[in-house]
Amino acid sequence: MYMFKTMFAPAERIPKKELNSNYNELAADQMLRLIADAIPDVATILTPERQIIYANKALLDLISGSSPDDYLGDRPGELLNCIHATETIGGCGTTASCRFCGAVNAIIECQRTGKQVQNECRISAIVDGNPVSFDLLVTTTPFPFNSKEYIVFTVKDISDHKRKKALEKMFFHDVLNTAAGLNGILYVLKEAEDKDLIMELTGYAEKASTDLIEDIISQRSLMAAENGELVLNNTNFQINKMMGDVARNLRHHKIAGGKIIAVEPFHGFRNMFSDVHLIKRILTNLVKNALEASFNSDTITLTAIEEGENIEFSVHNPGIIPEAVKQQIFQRSFSTKGVDRGIGLYSIKLLTTRYLKGKVIFTSEESTGTTFTVCLPANMSNNPQ
């Protein structure tokens, strides 16, 4: 067996010769072949080392494969092009991120208990050079065969279901909150007699109606982005004004109560040519997240600096992100805010990388707090879609 250092599951693999021998034993069983190919979902048989030893027709169709050489010896994450599967020489299951993978944990739990295990699994992958997110339902079942202990590993793609559920819940949550706030303002406005109060309430009502429109536009844009149909509307704009708008729109938000939003002036010499509405949406989501992770009197700082041909926007708050959250933070269905809320940071990465041709990273340390940085081309005319 080959041995490598691992940060989670064992890294050992069995040699190709042994894999071929085990495959031939399984493939010779006609009943097994018939049953496996009758399963509509992807189904594989794994060795104790988590290597694929046999696959049904559904998997071959998925990977456009025609023979065992297309999958034999791979682990599930390697076959699905998981971004973590190549981080270490040990491959799928051996990285720090794998500790939180539903698929690897289902396999390990099945081996430990000898019972069937079912988990949801989020996988961030690269397919044809593009980032793709999978939401999967994996089932592992013990499968003794010819005195050997295998595991049947089946995969059902629930991405559409999870996405639809998360988008709907987030959309209705945000819209109902904004609409309820607007309704409350109008109720007070109807009873108001003081002119100054009326003017103040009218301003709040105008802002609430604008927020409502923004929520609807944001939902439409995200759905278009996921479907690959989003069209950018690039314009020339001032960075300081755009950041000021983001801060101003959030200072009266209920999650900003008792907290400070500080904007450090941009000292670069250029404007940006990009989609200002998408950038404002990205920064608004980052500032909202920072506010939700902060306490009274905390300061959230929004900055921008010029780095060559790029502009780097940063949002900082004094809190820290737990290790388990760090490993899953950009996955589509992952959220610390409750079930079916995991869209915000995923949408930030989707819009930044796929449409604005940039990148988003974060650091979170007890000594320095948490900073999310979005690096974007200053001139999108040099970066055609």
C-alpha positions in Angstrom: 0.0 0.0 0.0 1.0 3.6 -0.6 1.2 5.7 2.5 1.0 9.5 2.8 0.5 12.0 5.6 -3.2 12.8 6.3 -5.1 15.4 8.2 -8.2 13.3 8.5 -9.1 10.0 6.9 -6.4 7.3 6.1 -4.4 8.1 2.9 -3.4 4.5 2.1 -4.4 3.0 -1.3 -4.2 -0.4 -2.7 -2.1 -1.2 -5.8 -3.6 -1.2 -9.3 -3.1 -4.9 -9.7 -5.2 -5.6 -6.6 -7.9 -3.1 -7.8 -8.1 -4.9 -11.2 -8.4 -8.3 -9.5 -11.2 -7.1 -7.2 -13.0 -5.4 -10.1 -13.0 -8.6 -12.1 -14.5 -10.5 -9.2 -17.4 -8.0 -9.0 -17.9 -7.6 -12.7 -18.2 -11.4 -13.1 -21.4 -11.4 -11.0 -24.2 -10.9 -13.5 -26.9 -10.3 -10.9 -24.7 -7.5 -9.3 -24.3 -5.9 -12.7 -28.1 -6.0 -13.4 -29.0 -4.5 -10.0 -26.3 -1.8 -10.1 -27.3 -0.6 -13.6 -31.0 -0.6 -12.6 -30.3 2.1 -9.9 -31.1 5.5 -11.5 -28.7 7.4 -9.2 -24.9 7.2 -9.3 -23.8 4.0 -7.4 -20.3 2.8 -6.7 -18.7 0.1 -4.7 -15.8 1.3 -2.5 -12.8 -0.6 -1.0 -12.0 -0.1 2.7 -9.5 2.5 1.4 -12.5 4.5 -0.1 -11.4 3.7 -3.6 -14.0 3.1 -6.3 -13.8 -0.5 -7.4 -17.0 -0.8 -9.4 -19.5 1.8 -10.8 -22.9 1.5 -12.4 -24.1 2.8 -15.8 -25.4 6.1 -14.2 -21.9 7.0 -13.1 -20.3 6.1 -16.5 -23.0 8.3 -18.2 -22.2 11.2 -15.8 -18.5 11.2 -16.5 -18.9 10.2 -20.2 -16.8 7.1 -19.4 -16.8 3.7 -21.1 -14.5 1.5 -19.1 -13.3 0.8 -15.5 -10.1 2.8 -16.4 -12.2 6.0 -16.2 -12.8 5.6 -12.5 -10.9 2.6 -11.0 -9.0 3.5 -7.9 -10.4 7.1 -7.7 -12.0 8.3 -4.5 -15.4 10.0 -4.8 -14.1 13.6 -4.4 -11.4 13.0 -7.1 -14.0 11.7 -9.5 -16.2 14.8 -8.9 -13.2 17.2 -9.2 -13.6 18.5 -5.7 -11.2 21.5 -5.2 -9.8 19.9 -2.1 -9.0 16.5 -3.7 -5.6 17.8 -5.0 -4.5 19.8 -2.0 -2.5 16.9 -0.6 -0.7 14.0 -2.2 -3.0 11.7 -0.2 -6.0 13.0 -2.2 -9.7 12.9 -1.3 -10.4 12.6 2.4 -7.0 13.6 3.7 -7.2 17.4 3.9 -8.3 19.6 6.8 -11.4 20.5 4.8 -12.4 16.8 4.6 -13.2 16.8 8.3 -16.4 18.5 7.5 -17.3 16.5 4.3 -20.5 14.6 4.5 -19.3 12.0 2.0 -16.1 11.1 3.8 -17.8 11.1 7.2 -20.6 8.8 5.9 -18.0 6.3 4.7 -16.1 6.4 7.9 -19.3 6.1 10.0 -20.5 3.1 7.9 -17.1 1.4 8.4 -17.3 2.1 12.1 -20.8 0.9 12.8 -21.4 -1.6 10.0 -24.8 0.2 9.4 -26.2 2.2 6.5 -25.5 6.0 6.9 -27.0 8.9 5.0 -25.5 12.4 4.9 -25.9 15.6 2.9 -22.7 16.7 1.3 -21.6 20.0 -0.3 -18.8 19.8 -2.8 -17.1 22.8 -4.5 -15.6 21.6 -7.8 -14.0 22.8 -11.0 -15.7 21.5 -14.1 -14.3 22.6 -17.6 -12.4 25.3 -15.8 -15.4 26.8 -14.1 -16.3 26.7 -10.4 -19.4 24.5 -9.7 -21.2 23.7 -6.4 -22.9 20.4 -5.8 -25.4 19.6 -3.1 -25.5 15.8 -2.8 -27.3 13.2 -0.7 -24.9 10.3 -0.1 -25.8 6.9 1.2 -23.2 4.3 2.4 -24.2 0.7 2.9 -22.0 -2.2 4.1 -21.5 -4.8 1.3 -19.7 -8.0 2.1 -18.7 -9.9 -1.1 -16.5 -13.0 -1.4 -15.1 -12.6 2.1 -14.2 -9.0 1.4 -15.8 -5.9 3.1 -16.9 -3.3 0.6 -19.2 -0.3 0.8 -22.0 0.6 -1.6 -21.8 4.4 -2.1 -24.7 6.1 -3.8 -25.1 9.7 -4.7 -28.2 11.7 -5.5 -27.9 15.3 -6.8 -30.2 17.5 -4.7 -28.6 20.8 -5.9 -31.7 22.2 -7.5 -33.9 21.4 -4.6 -31.4 22.9 -2.0 -30.8 26.0 -4.2 -34.5 26.6 -4.8 -35.3 26.2 -1.1 -32.5 28.4 0.1 -33.2 31.2 -2.5 -36.9 31.2 -1.7 -36.4 31.3 2.1 -33.8 34.0 1.9 -35.9 36.1 -0.5 -39.1 35.9 1.4 -37.3 36.5 4.7 -35.7 39.7 3.4 -38.7 41.0 1.6 -41.1 40.4 4.5 -38.7 42.1 6.9 -38.4 45.2 4.6 -42.2 45.2 3.8 -43.0 45.0 7.6 -40.7 47.9 8.3 -42.3 50.0 5.5 -45.8 49.1 6.8 -44.8 50.3 10.3 -43.4 53.6 9.1 -46.6 54.3 7.0 -48.8 53.5 10.0 -46.9 56.0 12.2 -46.8 58.5 9.3 -50.6 58.4 9.0 -51.0 59.5 12.6 -48.1 62.1 12.6 -48.9 65.8 12.7 -45.4 67.3 13.3 -43.9 68.5 10.0 -40.4 67.6 11.0 -41.5 64.1 12.0 -43.4 63.7 8.8 -40.4 64.7 6.7 -38.2 62.2 8.7 -40.7 59.4 8.4 -41.1 60.1 4.7 -37.3 59.7 4.2 -37.4 56.4 6.1 -40.3 55.2 4.0 -38.5 56.2 0.8 -35.4 54.2 1.9 -37.5 51.2 2.9 -39.2 51.1 -0.5 -35.8 51.4 -2.2 -34.5 48.5 -0.1 -37.6 46.5 -1.2 -36.8 47.1 -4.8 -33.1 46.2 -4.2 -34.1 42.9 -2.6 -36.2 42.0 -5.6 -33.4 43.0 -8.1 -30.8 41.1 -6.0 -32.9 37.9 -6.2 -33.4 38.3 -9.9 -29.7 38.8 -10.4 -28.6 35.9 -8.3 -31.0 33.5 -10.2 -29.7 34.8 -13.5 -26.1 34.4 -12.3 -26.7 30.8 -11.3 -28.2 30.0 -14.7 -25.3 31.7 -16.5 -27.7 34.4 -17.9 -26.5 37.5 -16.0 -25.5 40.4 -18.3 -23.2 43.0 -16.8 -24.1 46.7 -17.1 -20.6 48.3 -16.9 -20.3 52.1 -16.2 -17.7 54.5 -15.0 -18.1 55.4 -11.4 -16.3 56.9 -8.4 -15.2 54.5 -5.8 -15.5 56.8 -2.8 -19.1 57.6 -3.7 -20.0 54.0 -4.2 -18.6 52.9 -0.8 -20.3 55.9 0.8 -23.6 54.7 -0.6 -23.1 51.2 0.8 -22.4 52.6 4.3 -25.2 55.1 4.2 -27.8 52.5 3.2 -26.8 50.2 6.0 -26.3 52.7 8.9 -30.1 52.7 9.6 -30.5 49.0 9.2 -31.7 47.2 12.3 -28.6 45.0 12.4 -26.4 48.2 12.6 -27.9 49.3 15.9 -25.1 50.3 18.3 -22.4 49.6 15.8 -20.1 51.9 13.7 -19.6 51.6 9.9 -16.4 53.4 9.0 -15.3 54.1 5.4 -11.7 54.9 4.8 -11.3 57.3 1.8 -9.9 55.8 -1.4 -6.7 57.6 -2.4 -6.2 56.1 -5.8 -6.2 58.1 -9.0 -8.7 56.3 -11.0 -12.4 55.6 -11.3 -13.7 52.1 -11.9 -15.3 50.8 -15.1 -17.4 47.8 -14.0 -21.0 46.9 -12.9 -21.5 49.2 -9.9 -24.7 47.6 -8.9 -23.1 44.1 -8.6 -20.2 45.6 -6.6 -22.5 47.4 -4.3 -24.4 44.2 -3.8 -21.3 42.3 -2.9 -20.0 44.9 -0.5 -23.5 45.3 1.1 -23.6 41.6 1.8 -20.1 41.6 3.3 -20.9 44.6 5.5 -24.2 43.0 6.6 -22.3 39.8 7.5 -19.8 41.8 9.4 -22.5 43.6 11.3 -24.3 40.4 12.2 -21.0 39.0 13.5 -20.3 42.1 15.7 -21.4 43.4 19.0 -22.5 46.9 20.2 -19.8 49.5 19.9 -17.8 47.4 17.4 -16.5 49.1 14.3 -16.9 47.6 10.8 -14.4 49.2 8.4 -14.8 49.4 4.6 -11.7 50.2 2.6 -10.4 50.2 -1.0 -6.8 50.4 -2.3 -5.3 50.4 -5.8 -3.1 47.4 -6.6 -1.8 47.7 -10.1 -4.7 47.1 -12.5 -7.0 46.0 -9.7 -9.0 47.6 -6.9 -9.0 45.7 -3.6 -12.1 46.2 -1.4 -11.9 45.0 2.2 -14.5 44.7 5.0 -13.1 44.2 8.5 -14.7 43.4 11.8 -13.1 42.5 15.1 -14.8 39.1 15.5 -13.2 35.7 14.5 -14.6 32.8 12.4 -14.6 29.3 14.0 -12.4 26.8 12.2 -15.3 24.6 11.1 -17.0 27.6 9.5 -13.7 28.6 7.7 -13.5 25.3 5.8 -17.1 25.6 4.4 -17.7 29.3 4.2 -18.2 29.7 0.4 -20.2 26.6 -0.2 -23.7 27.2 -1.5 -25.9 25.6 1.2 -23.6 26.3 4.2 -24.8 28.9 6.7 -24.4 29.8 10.3 -27.7 31.6 10.4 -30.0 28.5 10.3 -31.2 26.0 7.9 -31.6 27.0 4.2 -29.9 30.4 4.6 -26.5 29.5 2.9 -26.5 31.8 -0.1 -24.9 35.1 0.9 -21.2 34.3 0.8 -21.7 31.8 -2.0 -23.3 34.5 -4.1 -20.5 36.9 -3.4 -18.0 34.4 -4.7 -20.1 33.5 -7.7 -20.6 37.1 -8.8 -16.9 38.0 -8.0 -15.2 35.1 -9.8 -17.6 34.3 -12.7 -18.9 37.7 -13.7 -16.5 40.4 -12.4 -13.4 38.3 -13.1 -12.0 38.9 -9.6 -11.3 36.8 -6.5 -12.5 36.9 -2.9 -10.4 35.8 0.1 -10.6 36.1 3.8 -8.4 36.0 6.9 -9.7 35.5 10.5 -7.3 35.5 13.5 -7.9 36.3 17.1 -5.2 39.0 17.1 -6.5 40.8 14.0 -10.2 40.0 13.6 -11.8 39.0 10.3 -11.2 40.7 6.9 -12.9 39.8 3.6 -11.1 41.1 0.6 -12.6 41.3 -2.9 -10.0 42.0 -5.7 -11.6 43.3 -8.9 -10.2 44.6 -12.3 -10.4 48.4 -12.3 -11.4 48.3 -15.9 -13.8 45.6 -17.1 -13.4 46.7 -20.7 -10.0 44.9 -20.6 -11.8 41.7 -19.3 -14.5 40.8 -21.7 -16.9 38.1 -20.6 
